[in-house]
Structures are given as structure tokens and as C-alpha cells.
Amino acid sequence: MYLKNLRAVGGSLLTCLLLFSASYTDVWAKETSVKRPPPPTPVLPIGDNFFCSAVLGSSLYTDDANDSWVKGTLFDGTDRITIKVEGDKLRFLTQASFELGDVGDESPFDVLINDDGQVVAIDYDVVGKNASTNVFALNRKTGIAVWSKSRSKGLLTLNPDVQSYVLGCESR
């Protein structure tokens, strides 16, 4: 079941990458496939306090100079995330943010669905003319989650960019 879910998510990420890059060029890029073992099955169903480890990530962005290329990368996930669901809010803190001094209280996600089977939450932020959105979705039974973040102006470019991650989660 995990492998099927992981393949579906990974396939979706690759499809988005290929379709996005193909829309800016006349030549289809050669398909790239990356396989990773699925995260371990959680011993107990996941509650409202849990910990996730990134398994696989992707990034899509363009150059600034003349929009002559679109780049897509797949990479091994390295970040770790602690998550706490409190009513209609989800507190989300990455290890990288924690190491920079963040404590995770500044911008909680809004919970859209929270039941025995799943948690789905969204966060958005607008600063000046720049906007970002984060979407988090977790299957409580399998422990597999996805997190995506889109920005109207990327970290490496003035154009929009997006990053997505497949996560393995467990209760804490």
C-alpha cells in the first residue's frame, strides 16, 4: 500500500515537472525516474502531534535573465518537520527554520480536514507584492504526507517557483 501511494505521489511530481518544462520548449525532456523505499508503517495511527522526515523533494523554477529556460530537479529529502494540530490550526516547524531561531508560532496553517483518516491544511502569506502558499496533506493510517510551497517570486528568481516534498510521518 505504501509503495503504491509513494509511486502515485512520485509519479505526480514527475508528471508536473515534465509537463511544466514541456510547455516552454518544443522538445520533450527525457523522463527521469527516482525510486526510494517507502517510509516505515507507523506502529499506531498518527495523532495530533507528529514528526515527519522528507523522503523525496522537487523544485521547479525559471531563470531571470530572459526566461530562456525552466529548471526542474528531484532530490533526496533531508529536512525534518514537527507538526502539532490544535483545533483548526496546524503548527508546522522545519528543522532548518528551527536552526535559524524560528519557534513555529508565527504563521500556523488553517486546517481544512482533520479526521481519523487524514489531515489537510493550507497556509498563505502576502508581503508587499510577493505571495506564498503552503499545502500539507497527511494520510494518518499510512504516515505518508505531501507538502508543497509555491511563491509568486522565488528565492533564486523573480519568477514564480514551487517546491514539493513526499514525507514519512510518525506519532510523537
N, C-alpha and C positions, 0 to 999 in steps of 0.2 A: 504494500500500500504506500509506504514512504517513497519507494523508488518511483512508483507511478506518479505520485504527487510532485516529487522533485523533478522528474523528467518533464512533466507538464509545465511547471514554472520555468525551468531552464529553457524549454522549447519556446515558451512565450517570449522570454528575454531575447533569445537568438532571433526569433521572427521579427520582433520590434527593431532590433539592431539592423537586420538585413533590409527590411522594408524602408526604414528611415534612410539608410545610406543609398539605397537604390533610387529613391525619389530625387536625389541630387546628382545622379550620374546616369549615363546611358548604358553602362556596363554593370552587370550584377557582380557583386563581390563574391569570391569563393566562400562557401559556407564554412563556418568554424564551429566546431562542437567541443564542448568541455564536459566531462563527466566527473562527478565527485560522489563518494559514498553518501548515502542519506544519513541525517543525524540519528542518533540512537533514539529508540522509542522511550518516551517518558514512562517512569515506573507508575506514577499516579497522574490522573488528569491534571492539567495545568490550572492553577487557581488564579488569584488576582495579583500575586507577587511572583515575578518570574525573571529569568535570566536567559538571554539569547546570545548565541555565537554566530557570526556571519560565516556562511559556507562558501558562497559564490557571489560576486558582485559584477555590475556592468556600469559603464559610463558612456554617454553619447554627447558630443559637442561639435561645434564648428570653429574654424579659425576666424580671427577678426580682420585680417588684412584686406581680403577681398572675397570672403566667403567661397573660396575655391575648393575647400574640402570639408567633409564631415568625417569625424573620427568616432569609432566605437571600440571599446575594449571590454574584455571579460577578464576577471582577475579572481584569485583566491581571496576569500573574505578573511579579514584579520580582526575586525572590531568586535567588541563585546558590549552588550547593552543590558541595562537593568530596567525593568518595567514594573510599574505599580498601577493597578486600576483602582480608582477611588470614585465610585458612583458614575457620574457622566464624564469624568476626566481620566486620562491616561498619562502618567508621568513617564517620560522617556529620557534616559541618560546614557549616552555612549561613553565608553572608556576614554576615547580621545577627548571628548568635551570635559569629562571629569578631571583628566590630567591637566587641562587648561584652566581649571578652577570653577567650572560650572557645577551647580548642585541640582539642576533639573527642575527648578521651581518656576522658571521664567515663562515658559510657554507650553502648558500642558495641551495634549491633543484632546479633541472632542470625540467622545465615544459615540459611534453610530449604532453598533450592535454589540451586545455583551450578554451571551447566553452560555449554556453548557457546552455548546459546540464551537463557538468562535468569538473572537473579539475583533472589531473593525473600528479604527479611529482615524481621524484626519486633523491636520494642523495647517494653518496658513498664516502668513505674515507678510505685511506690506510695509516697507520702509522707503519713503520717498517714491520713486518710480520703479522700485525693484520689488518683486513679489516672489514668494516661495510657497510651495505646498509639500506636505509630507502625508503619506498614506501608509498605515500599518494594518496588516491583516494576519491573524493567527488562527490556526486550527488547533483547538485545545486538546483534542484527542491524539493527534499525530505529533504535535510540537513543532510543526513546520509553519513558518511565517514568511511574509514578504514585507519589505519596507522600500518605498520609493520616495525620492525627493526631486522636485522639479524647481528650477529657478528661472525667472524671466531674464536674468543676467547672470551668467555663470562665474565660477571662481577663476577660470582661465580665459574667459572670453566675454565680450559684451553681448553675445547672442545667448539665447536660452540654452540650458543644459539639463540633463536628467541623470540620476544615478539610481540603481535598483539593487537590492540585496535579497538573497534567499538565506533564511536564518533557521537554526535549530534551537528550540527553546525548552526549558525545563523549570519546574516549580522551585522556589527558594523558600 
